[in-house]
Amino acid sequence: MRSSVRLAGVVVLTLAVIVAVMAVTTKRGAAHTTNTAAPATTARHSTAAATPTPAPSATSSPTATPAPTPTPGITVSQTTQSIDVNGATRQYLVVSPSSTTAESLPIVVVLGGIQASVQLELSRDGLVPLVQAGAAELIYPVGYNESWNAGGCCGDAAYTGVDDPTFITALVATVDPGHNVPIYLVGYSNGGRLAYTLACGNPSLFDAYAIVKAVPLTPCAAQAPINILQIAATDDWEVPYQPGDSGDVWPPVTEQVGLLQQSNGCDPPSTTTVTGSLTYQTWVSCAQGTRLAFATYADGSQHLWPAGDAATPNAADVIERFFGMS
């Protein structure tokens, strides 16, 4: 009898041990399953962190003067056209709103920087929103081996003596015969030098000029009052901002603006505004009702196209406002 009781006790004890072991094993299994799921969640978070949200482009980032709002239903078309200039075939890209009558829109001709393709210039200058809003047509002339001859500068165009002033003059007559719509010229860096060659030598060719990070080969005053905007940066390593600054060209920007003020017959500046790192100085009391503006970026942009930031308008915003398009 005692043996039976003793045996029953052993069985009960054994069963208790088995139950306890199973409970511990189940708990460990549950803990292992939880720990396995946790790394998977962490991995998903890591993947998300490794794929950053694309940064807004210069045209879509918040600015003090927002770009024109695209008009629903308007798409942008690009076509390459050719003209003959003194026996040479020259090309230009037309960027226009496909659902708007382009013949009635203002035209903005853009001369890009050296060693920049038309598509590169198109992507960095932030002017396409004008087309998307149905506010303008853009034209990008194609430089000779991505350069412009501004009368002694620069690149292959100058070395081979390409007649770029005649090309741009013929282009204007082709795209705006009879001068039926406003037509404006934007020139950046090497393209800005050619823009100055045209502004000083043939000021009536365009209704207004915007020069970005460039000065003429020699100090020049326009032969007649013109509407002109000069954009510069105090830290530009290529174009000196004022006398004594380092740079590879001459004259300094401030001296050239002074010459423009004199040739335009402008009174002292009527307004000076500061928006972020941009100081905007404008003269409105100039001869024949013309306007002169001087936009200076204080830092950060060097010789690059001024992209602006949340507090500072980019160069496209400044140009559009000067041209009266925004």
C-alpha positions as CSV (number, residue, x, y, z in Angstrom):
1,M,0.0,0.0,0.0
2,R,2.8,2.4,1.0
3,S,4.6,1.4,-2.2
4,S,1.5,2.3,-4.2
5,V,1.2,5.7,-2.5
6,R,4.9,6.3,-2.9
7,L,4.7,5.4,-6.6
8,A,1.7,7.7,-7.0
9,G,3.6,10.6,-5.4
10,V,6.5,10.0,-7.8
11,V,4.1,10.1,-10.8
12,V,2.4,13.3,-9.6
13,L,5.8,14.9,-9.0
14,T,7.0,13.8,-12.5
15,L,3.9,15.2,-14.1
16,A,4.3,18.5,-12.3
17,V,7.9,18.8,-13.5
18,I,6.8,18.0,-17.1
19,V,4.1,20.7,-16.9
20,A,6.6,23.2,-15.6
21,V,9.1,22.5,-18.3
22,M,6.4,22.8,-21.0
23,A,5.4,26.2,-19.6
24,V,8.9,27.5,-19.6
25,T,9.5,26.2,-23.1
26,T,6.3,27.8,-24.4
27,K,7.3,31.1,-22.8
28,R,10.7,31.0,-24.3
29,G,9.2,30.2,-27.7
30,A,6.9,33.1,-27.4
31,A,9.8,35.4,-26.5
32,H,11.8,34.1,-29.5
33,T,8.9,34.8,-31.8
34,T,8.6,38.4,-30.5
35,N,12.3,39.0,-30.9
36,T,12.2,37.7,-34.4
37,A,9.4,40.1,-35.3
38,A,11.1,43.1,-33.8
39,P,14.2,43.0,-36.1
40,A,11.8,42.8,-39.1
41,T,10.1,46.0,-38.0
42,T,13.5,47.6,-37.5
43,A,14.6,46.6,-40.9
44,R,11.5,48.1,-42.5
45,H,12.2,51.4,-40.7
46,S,15.8,51.3,-41.8
47,T,14.8,50.8,-45.4
48,A,12.5,53.8,-45.1
49,A,15.3,55.9,-43.7
50,A,17.7,54.8,-46.4
51,T,15.3,56.1,-49.1
52,P,15.0,59.8,-48.3
53,T,12.0,61.8,-49.5
54,P,13.1,63.6,-52.7
55,A,14.0,67.2,-52.0
56,P,11.8,69.8,-53.6
57,S,13.3,71.3,-56.8
58,A,14.2,74.9,-57.1
59,T,10.9,75.6,-58.8
60,S,8.7,73.8,-56.2
61,S,10.5,74.7,-53.0
62,P,8.8,77.4,-50.8
63,T,10.1,80.9,-51.7
64,A,9.2,84.4,-50.8
65,T,7.7,84.9,-54.2
66,P,6.0,81.6,-55.3
67,A,6.4,80.5,-58.9
68,P,3.3,80.9,-61.2
69,T,0.7,78.2,-60.4
70,P,0.4,75.7,-63.3
71,T,-2.9,76.0,-65.0
72,P,-4.9,72.7,-65.1
73,G,-5.1,71.2,-68.6
74,I,-1.9,72.9,-69.9
75,T,0.9,70.6,-70.9
76,V,4.4,71.7,-72.0
77,S,5.7,70.8,-75.5
78,Q,9.3,71.0,-76.7
79,T,10.3,71.4,-80.4
80,T,13.7,72.0,-82.0
81,Q,13.7,74.5,-84.8
82,S,16.5,75.5,-87.2
83,I,17.3,78.7,-89.1
84,D,20.1,79.6,-91.6
85,V,22.5,82.3,-90.4
86,N,25.0,83.4,-93.0
87,G,25.1,79.9,-94.5
88,A,25.3,78.2,-91.1
89,T,22.5,76.1,-89.6
90,R,21.6,77.2,-86.1
91,Q,19.1,75.5,-83.8
92,Y,16.9,76.6,-80.9
93,L,14.5,74.8,-78.6
94,V,10.9,76.1,-78.2
95,V,9.2,75.4,-74.9
96,S,5.5,76.3,-75.2
97,P,2.2,75.5,-73.6
98,S,0.5,73.0,-76.0
99,S,-3.1,74.1,-75.3
100,T,-2.5,77.8,-75.5
101,T,-2.1,80.0,-78.6
102,A,1.6,80.7,-78.3
103,E,1.5,83.5,-80.9
104,S,-0.1,85.8,-78.3
105,L,2.3,85.0,-75.4
106,P,5.4,87.0,-74.3
107,I,8.6,85.3,-75.4
108,V,11.6,84.7,-73.1
109,V,14.9,83.9,-74.8
110,V,17.4,82.2,-72.5
111,L,21.2,82.1,-73.1
112,G,22.7,79.5,-70.8
113,G,26.1,79.3,-69.3
114,I,29.2,77.8,-70.9
115,Q,29.5,74.0,-71.1
116,A,25.8,73.7,-70.4
117,S,23.4,71.9,-72.7
118,V,20.0,73.4,-73.5
119,Q,18.4,70.6,-71.3
120,L,20.7,71.4,-68.4
121,E,19.8,75.1,-68.6
122,L,16.2,74.2,-68.9
123,S,16.3,72.1,-65.7
124,R,18.2,74.5,-63.5
125,D,16.8,78.0,-64.3
126,G,13.3,77.4,-62.9
127,L,11.5,79.2,-65.8
128,V,9.3,76.3,-67.0
129,P,6.5,77.2,-64.5
130,L,5.9,80.3,-66.7
131,V,5.0,77.9,-69.6
132,Q,3.0,75.6,-67.3
133,A,0.9,78.6,-66.2
134,G,0.3,79.7,-69.8
135,A,2.2,82.9,-69.1
136,A,5.0,82.7,-71.6
137,E,6.9,80.8,-74.3
138,L,10.5,80.0,-73.7
139,I,13.2,79.8,-76.3
140,Y,16.6,78.3,-75.7
141,P,19.1,79.0,-78.6
142,V,21.8,76.3,-79.0
143,G,25.3,77.6,-78.5
144,Y,28.3,76.5,-80.5
145,N,29.8,73.6,-78.6
146,E,27.9,74.9,-75.5
147,S,29.5,78.3,-75.7
148,W,28.7,81.9,-76.9
149,N,30.9,84.4,-78.6
150,A,30.4,87.7,-76.8
151,G,32.9,89.5,-78.9
152,G,36.1,87.9,-77.6
153,C,34.8,85.4,-75.1
154,C,34.3,82.5,-74.6
155,G,35.0,78.8,-75.4
156,D,34.9,77.4,-78.9
157,A,32.4,80.0,-80.1
158,A,34.9,82.7,-79.6
159,Y,37.9,80.7,-80.8
160,T,36.2,80.0,-84.1
161,G,34.7,83.5,-84.5
162,V,31.0,82.4,-84.5
163,D,28.7,85.3,-85.1
164,D,26.3,84.9,-82.2
165,P,24.9,88.5,-82.2
166,T,23.7,87.9,-85.8
167,F,22.2,84.6,-84.8
168,I,20.2,86.0,-81.9
169,T,19.1,89.0,-84.1
170,A,17.9,86.6,-86.8
171,L,16.2,84.4,-84.2
172,V,14.2,87.4,-82.8
173,A,13.0,88.2,-86.3
174,T,12.0,84.6,-86.8
175,V,10.1,84.0,-83.6
176,D,8.6,87.5,-83.3
177,P,8.2,88.9,-86.8
178,G,6.9,92.5,-86.6
179,H,7.6,92.5,-82.8
180,N,3.9,91.8,-82.0
181,V,4.5,90.4,-78.5
182,P,6.8,91.4,-75.7
183,I,10.2,89.6,-76.0
184,Y,12.7,89.4,-73.2
185,L,16.3,88.1,-72.9
186,V,17.9,86.2,-70.0
187,G,21.6,85.6,-70.0
188,Y,23.5,83.6,-67.5
189,S,27.3,83.7,-67.1
190,N,28.8,83.3,-70.6
191,G,25.3,83.8,-72.0
192,G,25.0,86.9,-69.8
193,R,28.1,88.4,-71.5
194,L,26.4,87.9,-74.9
195,A,23.3,89.4,-73.5
196,Y,25.3,92.5,-72.6
197,T,26.8,92.6,-76.1
198,L,23.3,92.8,-77.5
199,A,22.0,95.2,-74.8
200,C,24.8,97.7,-75.3
201,G,25.0,97.4,-79.1
202,N,21.4,96.9,-80.1
203,P,19.3,97.9,-77.1
204,S,15.9,97.9,-78.8
205,L,16.2,94.2,-79.9
206,F,14.5,93.1,-76.6
207,D,11.9,94.8,-74.4
208,A,13.9,93.9,-71.3
209,Y,17.1,92.2,-70.3
210,A,18.0,90.1,-67.2
211,I,21.7,89.4,-66.7
212,V,22.7,86.7,-64.2
213,K,26.2,86.5,-62.8
214,A,27.9,88.3,-65.7
215,V,29.4,91.6,-66.8
216,P,30.4,92.8,-70.3
217,L,33.9,92.2,-71.6
218,T,34.5,95.9,-71.2
219,P,32.4,98.5,-69.3
220,C,29.5,99.4,-71.5
221,A,26.6,101.7,-71.4
222,A,23.7,101.1,-73.6
223,Q,23.3,103.3,-76.6
224,A,19.7,104.1,-75.5
225,P,17.8,103.6,-72.2
226,I,16.8,100.0,-71.6
227,N,14.9,97.9,-69.0
228,I,17.6,95.8,-67.4
229,L,18.0,93.7,-64.3
230,Q,21.5,92.7,-63.0
231,I,21.7,89.7,-60.7
232,A,24.9,89.1,-58.7
233,A,26.3,87.5,-55.6
234,T,28.8,88.9,-53.1
235,D,30.6,85.6,-53.0
236,D,30.9,85.0,-56.7
237,W,34.4,83.7,-57.4
238,E,34.1,84.4,-61.1
239,V,32.6,87.9,-61.3
240,P,33.9,90.4,-58.7
241,Y,31.0,92.2,-56.9
242,Q,32.8,95.4,-56.2
243,P,36.3,96.9,-56.7
244,G,39.0,94.9,-54.9
245,D,37.0,91.6,-54.9
246,S,38.7,88.6,-56.5
247,G,37.4,87.4,-59.8
248,D,38.4,86.5,-63.4
249,V,36.5,89.2,-65.2
250,W,36.2,93.0,-65.2
251,P,34.5,95.4,-64.5
252,P,33.1,94.7,-61.0
253,V,29.3,94.4,-60.9
254,T,28.7,97.6,-58.9
255,E,30.7,99.6,-61.4
256,Q,28.7,98.2,-64.3
257,V,25.4,99.0,-62.5
258,G,26.7,102.5,-62.0
259,L,27.3,102.9,-65.7
260,L,23.8,101.6,-66.4
261,Q,22.3,104.1,-64.0
262,Q,24.1,106.9,-65.8
263,S,23.2,105.7,-69.3
264,N,19.6,105.2,-68.3
265,G,19.4,108.6,-66.7
266,C,18.1,107.1,-63.5
267,D,17.5,109.1,-60.3
268,P,18.8,107.7,-57.0
269,P,17.2,104.3,-56.0
270,S,13.5,104.7,-55.2
271,T,13.3,101.4,-53.3
272,T,15.6,98.9,-51.5
273,T,14.1,95.7,-50.1
274,V,15.7,92.8,-48.3
275,T,14.1,89.3,-48.5
276,G,16.2,86.6,-46.8
277,S,19.7,86.9,-48.3
278,L,18.5,88.9,-51.3
279,T,18.8,92.7,-51.5
280,Y,16.8,94.2,-54.3
281,Q,17.5,97.7,-55.5
282,T,15.3,99.3,-58.2
283,W,15.3,102.6,-60.1
284,V,12.0,103.5,-61.7
285,S,12.6,107.2,-62.5
286,C,14.8,106.6,-65.6
287,A,14.8,108.1,-69.0
288,Q,12.0,107.2,-71.4
289,G,10.2,105.3,-68.6
290,T,12.8,102.5,-68.4
291,R,13.6,100.6,-65.3
292,L,16.9,99.4,-63.7
293,A,17.1,96.8,-61.0
294,F,20.0,95.3,-59.1
295,A,19.5,92.0,-57.2
296,T,22.3,90.9,-54.9
297,Y,22.5,87.5,-53.1
298,A,24.5,87.9,-50.0
299,D,25.9,84.3,-49.7
300,G,25.7,80.7,-50.7
301,S,25.2,80.9,-54.4
302,Q,28.8,81.8,-55.6
303,H,28.8,81.5,-59.4
304,L,25.8,79.0,-59.5
305,W,22.4,79.9,-60.7
306,P,20.7,81.4,-57.5
307,A,18.3,78.7,-56.3
308,G,16.9,80.6,-53.3
309,D,15.4,79.0,-50.2
310,A,12.3,79.2,-48.0
311,A,13.1,82.8,-47.1
312,T,14.9,84.0,-50.3
313,P,13.4,84.3,-53.8
314,N,15.2,82.3,-56.5
315,A,16.5,84.0,-59.7
316,A,13.5,82.9,-61.7
317,D,11.2,84.6,-59.3
318,V,13.2,87.9,-59.5
319,I,13.3,87.8,-63.3
320,E,9.6,87.0,-63.6
321,R,8.7,89.9,-61.4
322,F,11.0,92.3,-63.3
323,F,9.4,91.2,-66.6
324,G,5.9,91.7,-65.0
325,M,4.9,88.1,-65.3
326,S,4.1,87.3,-61.6
